[in-house]
Amino acid sequence: MTDISVETPAGPIDAVLELPDAPGPGVVIVHDAFGLTADTRNISRRFADKGYVALAPDLYTRGGIRKCVTGVFRALLGQGGVAVDDLLAARDFLAEHPDVTGKVGIVGFCMGGGFALLLSPKGFGASAPFYGITPRHVEEALEGACPIVASYGKNDPSLIGAGKKIEKVLSAKGIAHDVKTYPGASHSFANALPSGPAGAFARITGMGWRGEQAEDAFGRVFEFFGEHLRH
């Protein structure tokens, strides 16, 4: 694991870079609302172990979670802004990296999943949103999207019916996709929530890691990415 700096239009941001044993496709890992936590770092390593050059940018570099979270969500909901530019810069960093062969994908969780959906038409080879917020005007937002493998929890009160909606749009547009909604899973089912009051509250409400569903979802992502990023 290497902590690096990535140049963006608004100045450098911090990031974690994980390299595989041999050159391979690139993947931008977009963290959830909790930020660049140990969980995001572990997910980055997981992708590197599968042969991907994994880059996880810290979208809260310019002031930490308290100062930056509102602005990052504003960029997500407004479909443009500094956070979007940061992620596109991360894409370009990987595209130019000497160890990256083939295409660059994007995977995100919660807030990051929303960005993975939103940016799917923006020069990525495949996108994997985990319980991502559905973009406004979704039919327009996903025009020209890359192949998408999406995962949702059926017990997620914040995204009721989101999987069916996304699948309907992707099918209508003829975009290659694999969308699955998991019974028994809620929001953040593929994330290890951080310690502290925020993480504790999330767990009380039923959020957090669900091993069987999470492992199935990651398996689908690796199979889908293998098809669309390596070949």
N, C-alpha and C positions, 0 to 999 in steps of 0.2 A: 504494500500500500504506500502510495506516495502523495503527499500533500503538495499541490501545485497551484499556480496562478494562471488564469485564462483571461486573455484580453477580450474586452467587449466594447461596444460603442460608448458605453458610459464609464469605462475604466475597468481595471482588472478585478476579477472576483476569485475567491478561493474555490478549490475543487479537490476532489480525491480521484486519483487515477490508479486503476488496477489493470495490470498487464497479464495476459495469458502466457503460457509456456511457448507459444508460437504465434506468429501473426494471424490475425483473424478480423472479422467484421467489428465495427464499433457500435457501442450502445451508450446513449445518454440516459443516465438514471436520474429521475426527477423526484426529489424528496417530498414527503407529505408536509402537513402544516407544522409539524414539530421541528422541522429543519434537518440539517445534515447530522443525524444522530448515529449512534453505533449501529443501529438497525440498517440505515441506508448504506453505511460502510460495509456491513456484512453482505448485503444484497449485491453491492458492487463486486465484492470478492467472489460471490456465487456465480455471477455472470462471467468473470474472468476465468474461473475454474472450468467453465463450459466452452472456453475458447474465444471469448469476446474481449476487446479492449474497452473497458468500462470507465466512463467518466461521470462523476456525480458532482455537479456544480452546486455551490452554496448560494442560494438565492437570497439569503439574509446577510451576505457579506458586509453590506454597507451600513450596518447598525444593529444587527442581531434581530431575533424574532420579535421583540416588543416594538421596535421601530419600523420593521420591514414587512411584517405579515400583512398589514392592511394594504400596502402598496402592491405587494405581489398578488394578492387576491383581486385587487382592482385591475391589474393587468390581465389576469385570467378572465374575469367577467367582462372586461372591456375589449378583450381579444386583441390587445396590443399594448406596448409599453416596455419599460426597462426589463422586466423579467422575461418577456418574450424575446427581446433582443439578446439577453444573456444566454438563453437556451439555444438560439440560432447560432450564437458564437461558439457554444459548446459543440454543436453539430459540425461547424466548420473546423474547429480544432481537431476533432477526430478525423474528419475527411482528409486532413493534411498530415495526420500522424503517420510516421514511417511504418508502424506496426499494424496499421489498419489496411486490410485487404477486403475489397468488396464494398458493401453498402454500410450505412449507419442507421441504426434503429433507435427508437426512443421508448422508454418504459417509465411509468409514473404511478404514484400511489396517492389516493385521495386528491388533494390539491394537485399533486403532480400528475395524477391520472387525468385530470381535466386538461392540463397542458399537453399531455400525450395525445389526447383526442384533438385538441385545438390545432396542434402543429402537425398533425398527420398529413396535411397536403403540402408541407413546407420542406420538401427535399429529403425526407426520410424514406428508408426502404421498407420499414415495417414499424408498427406502433403497438404497444401493449399497455393500455390503460387498466389499472386496477381500481375499481369503484371510483371512476373519474366523473367529475361534474359534467353533465351534458351541456355543450356550448349553446348559447342562445342562437336562434335561427339555425338549428342544427343541420338542416338540409343544405343550406348555403355554406355553412362552416366546413362541412365535410366534402364539399365538391373537390374532386381530384385527389382525394385522400389515398395514402398508401394502404397496403393490406393491414388489417387491424385484428388483433386477438385481445378480446376484452373480457374481464372477469368482474362479477358482481355478487353480492350476498343477498339472498332472498329476504333476510330479516333486517336489512339496512333501511331504517325509517327515512333516511334522507334521499334515497334513490329508488323509491318504489317504481317498478316498471321500467327502469332506465335501460336494462339489458334488452328488453323486447323493443323498445323505441329505437335504440341504436341499431339493432339487427335489422329492423324494418327499413331504416334509412340506407344502410349499407347494401342490403339486398336490392333495393330499388335502383341504386346507383351502379350495381354490378361490381362493387368493390370486394375483393377477396377478404373473407373474415371468418372468425371463430369466436362467437359470443356465448358465454355460459353464465348462468345465474345459479349459485350454489345454495341449496337448502341447508338450513342450520348455521349459516354464516351471516354475520352482520358486517358493518363497516370495518375496515382495517383488518380483515381476517388473515391477510398475508403479511402483516406487520407485527413486530415485537414492540409493543408500546413502551415509551420511556418511563422511568420512575418519576416520582413527584406527583403533585396534586392533579395536574392535567391528565397524566397517564392513568392515575388511579380512578379518576372520574370516568374516563372512557371505558375502562374495564368494567366498572360497576354497571354501565349502561349496555353491556353486552358486546362492546367492540373488542378488537384484538385478535391475536393469533388463533387460528383453527387449523391444526396440523393437517388433517386429511384433505380438507378443501384447498389449503394453501399449496400443498405439495402437488396436487392435481393441477392447479392453476399454473404454477411455475413450469410443470412438465409440458403443458400445452404451449406456453410461451416459447420454451426452448425448441420444441418441435416446429412451431410456426416460424420462428426466427431462422431456424436451420434451413427451412425451405425458401424463405424470401430474402434473407440477407446473405446466405452463403452461395446460392445458385442463381 
